[in-house]
Amino acid sequence: MRLDAGRTAHPALIALGAVGAAGVAAAVWGIGIERYLFTVREVSAEALPAGSAPLRILHVSDAHMAPWQHRKQDWLASLAELKPDLIVNTGDNLGHRDGLDGIRRAFAPLAGIPGVFVHGSNDVTAPSPRNPLRYFLGPSKKKQDPPLLDTEAMDAYFTDELGWTDLNNAAARLAVGGREIALFGVDDAHRDWDRLEDLPDAIDALGPRDDATPMLGVTHAPYQRVLNGFIGLGADAILGGHTHGGQVCLPGYGALVANCDIPLSQAKGLSTWSHDGRTVPLNVSAGCGHSIYAPVRFACRPEATLLTLTARS
């Protein structure tokens, strides 16, 4: 009888051991391997006026940089070899109070390439320890009295040393690749810092826009109200970040959360967004980093995007 009972329990123990081993393997992969598998995702979309030459955009996002993350810094620095026409940085650059040291090392080779940036909340406030499982319970909540980062120093580095343009609730015209483009953007919508109502006047202040001048919308958090507002303002393409692509995904299924109200199927990658009779390309970067308190990526490699916009057919 004891022998039979032991034999009955044996398959269950094997199954339990297999589940445990799979969990350990997944943790080792996500924490120790995949979060260092930096990749460049190359995509293209029709968005420019007829007859336009292609526009190569390097889209970087969500570095969440800490000063000791040298592998990430080296990889970001290597992206200068892609020779993009324009850099779009959709925020959450800092992940530590000394994160700007790592950002300087990462972005120094990009100096002189036209670029624009907007803020994520982690460009303003430092991350704090939290239960990582809360990430899967819905959009994160605003922290009370979080420690502030040196946003002013980061912005000065971007504008004065790299030559990038601040698009936080602002608009600009840039000479890029022998042509002129118009851009506008908002501050972090996840923290309700976006002021869409300011953009019409900012765009009007740029002066008349002819049909040959493309217009790009830039946001950190791709909330639907922002995407709809951007299309209403005439954006020909939209770029966002914030979602981390879900960060921990299910193979064959994708993101479990987006940390905003965008559909999960659009939490990373190139898709389209439609509103009020218009449809435009939407690129949501899965980002290249993570909070120092949640150092894992699973089925969601850290990335930058080389997005080539081409003329409409």
TORVEXPA-54948 format. One record per residue (C-alpha): residue number from 0; residue in three letters; y, x, z. Coordinates in steps of 0.25 Angstrom, whole numbers, always signed. Layout:
pt resi=NUM	resn=Ala	Y=Y	X=X	Z=Z
...
***
This chain:
pt resi=0	resn=Met	Y=+0	X=+0	Z=+0
pt resi=1	resn=Arg	Y=+10	X=+11	Z=+3
pt resi=2	resn=Leu	Y=+6	X=+18	Z=-10
pt resi=3	resn=Asp	Y=+9	X=+5	Z=-18
pt resi=4	resn=Ala	Y=+22	X=+3	Z=-11
pt resi=5	resn=Gly	Y=+26	X=+17	Z=-14
pt resi=6	resn=Arg	Y=+23	X=+15	Z=-28
pt resi=7	resn=Thr	Y=+31	X=+3	Z=-29
pt resi=8	resn=Ala	Y=+43	X=+9	Z=-24
pt resi=9	resn=His	Y=+42	X=+21	Z=-33
pt resi=10	resn=Pro	Y=+48	X=+15	Z=-46
pt resi=11	resn=Ala	Y=+60	X=+10	Z=-37
pt resi=12	resn=Leu	Y=+63	X=+24	Z=-32
pt resi=13	resn=Ile	Y=+62	X=+30	Z=-45
pt resi=14	resn=Ala	Y=+72	X=+20	Z=-51
pt resi=15	resn=Leu	Y=+81	X=+22	Z=-39
pt resi=16	resn=Gly	Y=+80	X=+37	Z=-41
pt resi=17	resn=Ala	Y=+83	X=+36	Z=-56
pt resi=18	resn=Val	Y=+96	X=+27	Z=-53
pt resi=19	resn=Gly	Y=+101	X=+38	Z=-43
pt resi=20	resn=Ala	Y=+98	X=+49	Z=-52
pt resi=21	resn=Ala	Y=+106	X=+42	Z=-63
pt resi=22	resn=Gly	Y=+117	X=+39	Z=-54
pt resi=23	resn=Val	Y=+118	X=+54	Z=-50
pt resi=24	resn=Ala	Y=+117	X=+58	Z=-65
pt resi=25	resn=Ala	Y=+128	X=+49	Z=-68
pt resi=26	resn=Ala	Y=+137	X=+54	Z=-57
pt resi=27	resn=Val	Y=+134	X=+69	Z=-61
pt resi=28	resn=Trp	Y=+138	X=+65	Z=-76
pt resi=29	resn=Gly	Y=+150	X=+58	Z=-73
pt resi=30	resn=Ile	Y=+156	X=+67	Z=-62
pt resi=31	resn=Gly	Y=+151	X=+80	Z=-66
pt resi=32	resn=Ile	Y=+150	X=+80	Z=-81
pt resi=33	resn=Glu	Y=+156	X=+68	Z=-89
pt resi=34	resn=Arg	Y=+170	X=+69	Z=-83
pt resi=35	resn=Tyr	Y=+171	X=+83	Z=-89
pt resi=36	resn=Leu	Y=+167	X=+79	Z=-103
pt resi=37	resn=Phe	Y=+181	X=+78	Z=-109
pt resi=38	resn=Thr	Y=+181	X=+72	Z=-123
pt resi=39	resn=Val	Y=+191	X=+69	Z=-134
pt resi=40	resn=Arg	Y=+189	X=+55	Z=-140
pt resi=41	resn=Glu	Y=+194	X=+55	Z=-154
pt resi=42	resn=Val	Y=+198	X=+41	Z=-160
pt resi=43	resn=Ser	Y=+207	X=+36	Z=-170
pt resi=44	resn=Ala	Y=+214	X=+22	Z=-173
pt resi=45	resn=Glu	Y=+224	X=+16	Z=-183
pt resi=46	resn=Ala	Y=+237	X=+14	Z=-176
pt resi=47	resn=Leu	Y=+248	X=+21	Z=-185
pt resi=48	resn=Pro	Y=+257	X=+15	Z=-196
pt resi=49	resn=Ala	Y=+251	X=+16	Z=-210
pt resi=50	resn=Gly	Y=+253	X=+30	Z=-216
pt resi=51	resn=Ser	Y=+254	X=+37	Z=-202
pt resi=52	resn=Ala	Y=+247	X=+50	Z=-200
pt resi=53	resn=Pro	Y=+236	X=+50	Z=-189
pt resi=54	resn=Leu	Y=+242	X=+52	Z=-174
pt resi=55	resn=Arg	Y=+232	X=+61	Z=-165
pt resi=56	resn=Ile	Y=+234	X=+57	Z=-151
pt resi=57	resn=Leu	Y=+228	X=+64	Z=-139
pt resi=58	resn=His	Y=+226	X=+53	Z=-128
pt resi=59	resn=Val	Y=+224	X=+59	Z=-114
pt resi=60	resn=Ser	Y=+223	X=+51	Z=-101
pt resi=61	resn=Asp	Y=+219	X=+51	Z=-87
pt resi=62	resn=Ala	Y=+217	X=+65	Z=-84
pt resi=63	resn=His	Y=+218	X=+63	Z=-69
pt resi=64	resn=Met	Y=+220	X=+78	Z=-68
pt resi=65	resn=Ala	Y=+217	X=+86	Z=-56
pt resi=66	resn=Pro	Y=+221	X=+101	Z=-56
pt resi=67	resn=Trp	Y=+207	X=+106	Z=-55
pt resi=68	resn=Gln	Y=+201	X=+98	Z=-67
pt resi=69	resn=His	Y=+202	X=+110	Z=-77
pt resi=70	resn=Arg	Y=+191	X=+105	Z=-86
pt resi=71	resn=Lys	Y=+199	X=+93	Z=-89
pt resi=72	resn=Gln	Y=+212	X=+101	Z=-90
pt resi=73	resn=Asp	Y=+206	X=+111	Z=-100
pt resi=74	resn=Trp	Y=+200	X=+99	Z=-109
pt resi=75	resn=Leu	Y=+214	X=+92	Z=-109
pt resi=76	resn=Ala	Y=+221	X=+105	Z=-113
pt resi=77	resn=Ser	Y=+211	X=+107	Z=-125
pt resi=78	resn=Leu	Y=+215	X=+93	Z=-131
pt resi=79	resn=Ala	Y=+227	X=+101	Z=-137
pt resi=80	resn=Glu	Y=+218	X=+106	Z=-147
pt resi=81	resn=Leu	Y=+217	X=+92	Z=-153
pt resi=82	resn=Lys	Y=+231	X=+93	Z=-157
pt resi=83	resn=Pro	Y=+235	X=+79	Z=-156
pt resi=84	resn=Asp	Y=+248	X=+73	Z=-161
pt resi=85	resn=Leu	Y=+251	X=+66	Z=-148
pt resi=86	resn=Ile	Y=+246	X=+66	Z=-134
pt resi=87	resn=Val	Y=+246	X=+53	Z=-126
pt resi=88	resn=Asn	Y=+243	X=+54	Z=-111
pt resi=89	resn=Thr	Y=+240	X=+41	Z=-104
pt resi=90	resn=Gly	Y=+241	X=+45	Z=-90
pt resi=91	resn=Asp	Y=+234	X=+48	Z=-77
pt resi=92	resn=Asn	Y=+235	X=+63	Z=-79
pt resi=93	resn=Leu	Y=+235	X=+67	Z=-64
pt resi=94	resn=Gly	Y=+224	X=+66	Z=-55
pt resi=95	resn=His	Y=+228	X=+75	Z=-43
pt resi=96	resn=Arg	Y=+242	X=+79	Z=-37
pt resi=97	resn=Asp	Y=+240	X=+92	Z=-44
pt resi=98	resn=Gly	Y=+235	X=+86	Z=-57
pt resi=99	resn=Leu	Y=+247	X=+90	Z=-65
pt resi=100	resn=Asp	Y=+242	X=+105	Z=-64
pt resi=101	resn=Gly	Y=+230	X=+100	Z=-72
pt resi=102	resn=Ile	Y=+238	X=+92	Z=-82
pt resi=103	resn=Arg	Y=+247	X=+104	Z=-85
pt resi=104	resn=Arg	Y=+235	X=+112	Z=-88
pt resi=105	resn=Ala	Y=+228	X=+101	Z=-96
pt resi=106	resn=Phe	Y=+240	X=+97	Z=-105
pt resi=107	resn=Ala	Y=+248	X=+110	Z=-107
pt resi=108	resn=Pro	Y=+241	X=+112	Z=-121
pt resi=109	resn=Leu	Y=+246	X=+98	Z=-125
pt resi=110	resn=Ala	Y=+261	X=+102	Z=-124
pt resi=111	resn=Gly	Y=+269	X=+100	Z=-136
pt resi=112	resn=Ile	Y=+260	X=+89	Z=-141
pt resi=113	resn=Pro	Y=+268	X=+75	Z=-141
pt resi=114	resn=Gly	Y=+263	X=+67	Z=-130
pt resi=115	resn=Val	Y=+266	X=+55	Z=-121
pt resi=116	resn=Phe	Y=+261	X=+50	Z=-107
pt resi=117	resn=Val	Y=+260	X=+39	Z=-98
pt resi=118	resn=His	Y=+257	X=+38	Z=-83
pt resi=119	resn=Gly	Y=+244	X=+34	Z=-76
pt resi=120	resn=Ser	Y=+245	X=+31	Z=-61
pt resi=121	resn=Asn	Y=+238	X=+44	Z=-58
pt resi=122	resn=Asp	Y=+250	X=+51	Z=-64
pt resi=123	resn=Val	Y=+258	X=+46	Z=-53
pt resi=124	resn=Thr	Y=+248	X=+44	Z=-41
pt resi=125	resn=Ala	Y=+237	X=+53	Z=-37
pt resi=126	resn=Pro	Y=+222	X=+48	Z=-36
pt resi=127	resn=Ser	Y=+216	X=+45	Z=-23
pt resi=128	resn=Pro	Y=+202	X=+44	Z=-18
pt resi=129	resn=Arg	Y=+195	X=+31	Z=-20
pt resi=130	resn=Asn	Y=+182	X=+24	Z=-22
pt resi=131	resn=Pro	Y=+178	X=+27	Z=-37
pt resi=132	resn=Leu	Y=+170	X=+14	Z=-37
pt resi=133	resn=Arg	Y=+183	X=+6	Z=-36
pt resi=134	resn=Tyr	Y=+187	X=+11	Z=-50
pt resi=135	resn=Phe	Y=+176	X=+1	Z=-55
pt resi=136	resn=Leu	Y=+182	X=-11	Z=-47
pt resi=137	resn=Gly	Y=+194	X=-13	Z=-56
pt resi=138	resn=Pro	Y=+207	X=-7	Z=-59
pt resi=139	resn=Ser	Y=+212	X=+2	Z=-48
pt resi=140	resn=Lys	Y=+222	X=-2	Z=-38
pt resi=141	resn=Lys	Y=+236	X=+4	Z=-35
pt resi=142	resn=Lys	Y=+235	X=+14	Z=-24
pt resi=143	resn=Gln	Y=+244	X=+13	Z=-12
pt resi=144	resn=Asp	Y=+254	X=+25	Z=-10
pt resi=145	resn=Pro	Y=+246	X=+35	Z=-19
pt resi=146	resn=Pro	Y=+251	X=+50	Z=-19
pt resi=147	resn=Leu	Y=+260	X=+52	Z=-30
pt resi=148	resn=Leu	Y=+258	X=+63	Z=-41
pt resi=149	resn=Asp	Y=+269	X=+71	Z=-48
pt resi=150	resn=Thr	Y=+271	X=+62	Z=-60
pt resi=151	resn=Glu	Y=+285	X=+68	Z=-63
pt resi=152	resn=Ala	Y=+279	X=+82	Z=-64
pt resi=153	resn=Met	Y=+268	X=+77	Z=-74
pt resi=154	resn=Asp	Y=+278	X=+69	Z=-82
pt resi=155	resn=Ala	Y=+287	X=+81	Z=-83
pt resi=156	resn=Tyr	Y=+275	X=+90	Z=-88
pt resi=157	resn=Phe	Y=+271	X=+80	Z=-98
pt resi=158	resn=Thr	Y=+286	X=+78	Z=-104
pt resi=159	resn=Asp	Y=+292	X=+92	Z=-102
pt resi=160	resn=Glu	Y=+280	X=+101	Z=-104
pt resi=161	resn=Leu	Y=+271	X=+93	Z=-113
pt resi=162	resn=Gly	Y=+282	X=+86	Z=-120
pt resi=163	resn=Trp	Y=+275	X=+72	Z=-118
pt resi=164	resn=Thr	Y=+283	X=+59	Z=-117
pt resi=165	resn=Asp	Y=+282	X=+49	Z=-105
pt resi=166	resn=Leu	Y=+278	X=+35	Z=-110
pt resi=167	resn=Asn	Y=+278	X=+29	Z=-96
pt resi=168	resn=Asn	Y=+285	X=+15	Z=-99
pt resi=169	resn=Ala	Y=+292	X=+22	Z=-111
pt resi=170	resn=Ala	Y=+292	X=+24	Z=-126
pt resi=171	resn=Ala	Y=+294	X=+36	Z=-135
pt resi=172	resn=Arg	Y=+294	X=+41	Z=-149
pt resi=173	resn=Leu	Y=+287	X=+54	Z=-152
pt resi=174	resn=Ala	Y=+286	X=+63	Z=-164
pt resi=175	resn=Val	Y=+271	X=+65	Z=-166
pt resi=176	resn=Gly	Y=+264	X=+72	Z=-177
pt resi=177	resn=Gly	Y=+276	X=+71	Z=-187
pt resi=178	resn=Arg	Y=+279	X=+56	Z=-184
pt resi=179	resn=Glu	Y=+285	X=+48	Z=-174
pt resi=180	resn=Ile	Y=+278	X=+39	Z=-164
pt resi=181	resn=Ala	Y=+282	X=+29	Z=-153
pt resi=182	resn=Leu	Y=+275	X=+28	Z=-140
pt resi=183	resn=Phe	Y=+277	X=+19	Z=-127
pt resi=184	resn=Gly	Y=+269	X=+19	Z=-114
pt resi=185	resn=Val	Y=+268	X=+13	Z=-100
pt resi=186	resn=Asp	Y=+266	X=+19	Z=-86
pt resi=187	resn=Asp	Y=+253	X=+16	Z=-79
pt resi=188	resn=Ala	Y=+250	X=+1	Z=-81
pt resi=189	resn=His	Y=+238	X=+2	Z=-71
pt resi=190	resn=Arg	Y=+249	X=+4	Z=-60
pt resi=191	resn=Asp	Y=+259	X=-6	Z=-67
pt resi=192	resn=Trp	Y=+268	X=+5	Z=-70
pt resi=193	resn=Asp	Y=+269	X=+0	Z=-85
pt resi=194	resn=Arg	Y=+282	X=-6	Z=-89
pt resi=195	resn=Leu	Y=+279	X=-12	Z=-103
pt resi=196	resn=Glu	Y=+292	X=-20	Z=-102
pt resi=197	resn=Asp	Y=+300	X=-6	Z=-103
pt resi=198	resn=Leu	Y=+293	X=-2	Z=-116
pt resi=199	resn=Pro	Y=+300	X=-11	Z=-126
pt resi=200	resn=Asp	Y=+314	X=-5	Z=-123
pt resi=201	resn=Ala	Y=+307	X=+9	Z=-123
pt resi=202	resn=Ile	Y=+302	X=+7	Z=-136
pt resi=203	resn=Asp	Y=+315	X=+1	Z=-142
pt resi=204	resn=Ala	Y=+322	X=+13	Z=-137
pt resi=205	resn=Leu	Y=+314	X=+22	Z=-146
pt resi=206	resn=Gly	Y=+321	X=+15	Z=-158
pt resi=207	resn=Pro	Y=+316	X=+8	Z=-170
pt resi=208	resn=Arg	Y=+301	X=+11	Z=-174
pt resi=209	resn=Asp	Y=+297	X=+10	Z=-188
pt resi=210	resn=Asp	Y=+283	X=+6	Z=-193
pt resi=211	resn=Ala	Y=+279	X=+21	Z=-195
pt resi=212	resn=Thr	Y=+280	X=+24	Z=-180
pt resi=213	resn=Pro	Y=+268	X=+21	Z=-172
pt resi=214	resn=Met	Y=+269	X=+17	Z=-157
pt resi=215	resn=Leu	Y=+259	X=+20	Z=-146
pt resi=216	resn=Gly	Y=+257	X=+14	Z=-132
pt resi=217	resn=Val	Y=+253	X=+23	Z=-121
pt resi=218	resn=Thr	Y=+248	X=+18	Z=-107
pt resi=219	resn=His	Y=+240	X=+23	Z=-96
pt resi=220	resn=Ala	Y=+233	X=+10	Z=-92
pt resi=221	resn=Pro	Y=+229	X=+1	Z=-104
pt resi=222	resn=Tyr	Y=+231	X=-12	Z=-97
pt resi=223	resn=Gln	Y=+231	X=-24	Z=-107
pt resi=224	resn=Arg	Y=+245	X=-27	Z=-103
pt resi=225	resn=Val	Y=+250	X=-14	Z=-108
pt resi=226	resn=Leu	Y=+241	X=-13	Z=-120
pt resi=227	resn=Asn	Y=+247	X=-27	Z=-124
pt resi=228	resn=Gly	Y=+261	X=-23	Z=-121
pt resi=229	resn=Phe	Y=+259	X=-10	Z=-130
pt resi=230	resn=Ile	Y=+254	X=-18	Z=-142
pt resi=231	resn=Gly	Y=+266	X=-28	Z=-140
pt resi=232	resn=Leu	Y=+276	X=-15	Z=-140
pt resi=233	resn=Gly	Y=+270	X=-11	Z=-153
pt resi=234	resn=Ala	Y=+260	X=+0	Z=-150
pt resi=235	resn=Asp	Y=+251	X=+5	Z=-161
pt resi=236	resn=Ala	Y=+241	X=+11	Z=-152
pt resi=237	resn=Ile	Y=+239	X=+12	Z=-137
pt resi=238	resn=Leu	Y=+234	X=+23	Z=-128
pt resi=239	resn=Gly	Y=+230	X=+22	Z=-113
pt resi=240	resn=Gly	Y=+221	X=+28	Z=-102
pt resi=241	resn=His	Y=+218	X=+25	Z=-88
pt resi=242	resn=Thr	Y=+204	X=+19	Z=-89
pt resi=243	resn=His	Y=+197	X=+32	Z=-89
pt resi=244	resn=Gly	Y=+188	X=+24	Z=-99
pt resi=245	resn=Gly	Y=+181	X=+18	Z=-87
pt resi=246	resn=Gln	Y=+178	X=+32	Z=-81
pt resi=247	resn=Val	Y=+164	X=+28	Z=-77
pt resi=248	resn=Cys	Y=+157	X=+20	Z=-89
pt resi=249	resn=Leu	Y=+144	X=+14	Z=-92
pt resi=250	resn=Pro	Y=+137	X=+21	Z=-104
pt resi=251	resn=Gly	Y=+136	X=+11	Z=-115
pt resi=252	resn=Tyr	Y=+146	X=+1	Z=-108
pt resi=253	resn=Gly	Y=+159	X=+9	Z=-105
pt resi=254	resn=Ala	Y=+169	X=+7	Z=-95
pt resi=255	resn=Leu	Y=+167	X=-1	Z=-82
pt resi=256	resn=Val	Y=+182	X=-1	Z=-79
pt resi=257	resn=Ala	Y=+195	X=+1	Z=-85
pt resi=258	resn=Asn	Y=+205	X=+1	Z=-73
pt resi=259	resn=Cys	Y=+214	X=-8	Z=-81
pt resi=260	resn=Asp	Y=+212	X=-21	Z=-89
pt resi=261	resn=Ile	Y=+208	X=-15	Z=-102
pt resi=262	resn=Pro	Y=+195	X=-20	Z=-107
pt resi=263	resn=Leu	Y=+184	X=-10	Z=-103
pt resi=264	resn=Ser	Y=+180	X=-8	Z=-118
pt resi=265	resn=Gln	Y=+193	X=-2	Z=-120
pt resi=266	resn=Ala	Y=+194	X=+7	Z=-107
pt resi=267	resn=Lys	Y=+193	X=+19	Z=-116
pt resi=268	resn=Gly	Y=+194	X=+23	Z=-130
pt resi=269	resn=Leu	Y=+200	X=+18	Z=-143
pt resi=270	resn=Ser	Y=+201	X=+3	Z=-145
pt resi=271	resn=Thr	Y=+212	X=-7	Z=-149
pt resi=272	resn=Trp	Y=+221	X=-17	Z=-141
pt resi=273	resn=Ser	Y=+226	X=-30	Z=-147
pt resi=274	resn=His	Y=+237	X=-38	Z=-142
pt resi=275	resn=Asp	Y=+247	X=-48	Z=-149
pt resi=276	resn=Gly	Y=+241	X=-47	Z=-163
pt resi=277	resn=Arg	Y=+241	X=-31	Z=-163
pt resi=278	resn=Thr	Y=+229	X=-22	Z=-161
pt resi=279	resn=Val	Y=+231	X=-7	Z=-158
pt resi=280	resn=Pro	Y=+222	X=+5	Z=-155
pt resi=281	resn=Leu	Y=+221	X=+7	Z=-140
pt resi=282	resn=Asn	Y=+215	X=+21	Z=-134
pt resi=283	resn=Val	Y=+212	X=+21	Z=-119
pt resi=284	resn=Ser	Y=+208	X=+35	Z=-115
pt resi=285	resn=Ala	Y=+197	X=+37	Z=-105
pt resi=286	resn=Gly	Y=+205	X=+48	Z=-99
pt resi=287	resn=Cys	Y=+200	X=+62	Z=-96
pt resi=288	resn=Gly	Y=+200	X=+62	Z=-80
pt resi=289	resn=His	Y=+197	X=+54	Z=-68
pt resi=290	resn=Ser	Y=+202	X=+53	Z=-54
pt resi=291	resn=Ile	Y=+198	X=+65	Z=-45
pt resi=292	resn=Tyr	Y=+192	X=+54	Z=-36
pt resi=293	resn=Ala	Y=+183	X=+49	Z=-47
pt resi=294	resn=Pro	Y=+178	X=+61	Z=-54
pt resi=295	resn=Val	Y=+168	X=+54	Z=-64
pt resi=296	resn=Arg	Y=+167	X=+49	Z=-78
pt resi=297	resn=Phe	Y=+154	X=+43	Z=-84
pt resi=298	resn=Ala	Y=+152	X=+38	Z=-98
pt resi=299	resn=Cys	Y=+167	X=+41	Z=-100
pt resi=300	resn=Arg	Y=+171	X=+55	Z=-104
pt resi=301	resn=Pro	Y=+185	X=+60	Z=-101
pt resi=302	resn=Glu	Y=+193	X=+60	Z=-113
pt resi=303	resn=Ala	Y=+205	X=+62	Z=-122
pt resi=304	resn=Thr	Y=+207	X=+54	Z=-135
pt resi=305	resn=Leu	Y=+212	X=+60	Z=-148
pt resi=306	resn=Leu	Y=+217	X=+47	Z=-154
pt resi=307	resn=Thr	Y=+221	X=+47	Z=-169
pt resi=308	resn=Leu	Y=+230	X=+36	Z=-173
pt resi=309	resn=Thr	Y=+230	X=+33	Z=-188
pt resi=310	resn=Ala	Y=+237	X=+24	Z=-198
pt resi=311	resn=Arg	Y=+233	X=+10	Z=-199
pt resi=312	resn=Ser	Y=+225	X=+6	Z=-211
***
